[in-house]
C-alpha cells in the first residue's frame, strides 16, 4: 500500500493531516517505546491529526472544549481502528496506537503518564510539524490545535 494511498484513506476517514515516518527515525525514542518494540517487524508509523476549532478557545467556559476533546478522542481512535482494518485487508500487520489513556507507564511521584508511543514525537518525525518550546506539536496550518492518532505497521 503506497504512502499516498494511505494518506488519502486517512483523509477519507476524517484525518485533516497525515504523514508517515519510517521506524528507523525512532532511534532516539526510549527503549520499550519504539514502534519496533510494540510491533516486531514494524517499518512505518502512519500519524494523523484532527483539529480543534479556534472558536473553542474564545469561549468563556471550558465546557465546550472538554466536550469537543472527549468526542475527538473517540473520532481519532475510530480512525486508527478503521485505518488498521483497511491496511490489514491489504495484507499488512498493524497496531492502532491509543490517542489517550490507557497509559503504558505511570510515574506516581510526578503524576505523569506515558502511552505506548509519543504521538507528538511521531508526528514531528512524520513531517506534521515541530515540537515547540511549550512541548506541543506546532503544525503550519493548525498550530497546536491537533489531536493526534497513529497506526504502526509493517508496511514499507
Secondary structure, 3 states (H helix, E strand, C coil): CCHHHHHHHHHHCCCCEEEEEEHHHHCCCCCCCCHHHHCCCCCEEEEEEEECCHHHHHCCCCHHHHHHHHHHHHHHHHHHHHHHHHHHHCCCCEEEECCCCCCCEEECCCCEEECCCCHHHHHHHCCCCEECCCCCEEECCCECCEEEEEEEECCC
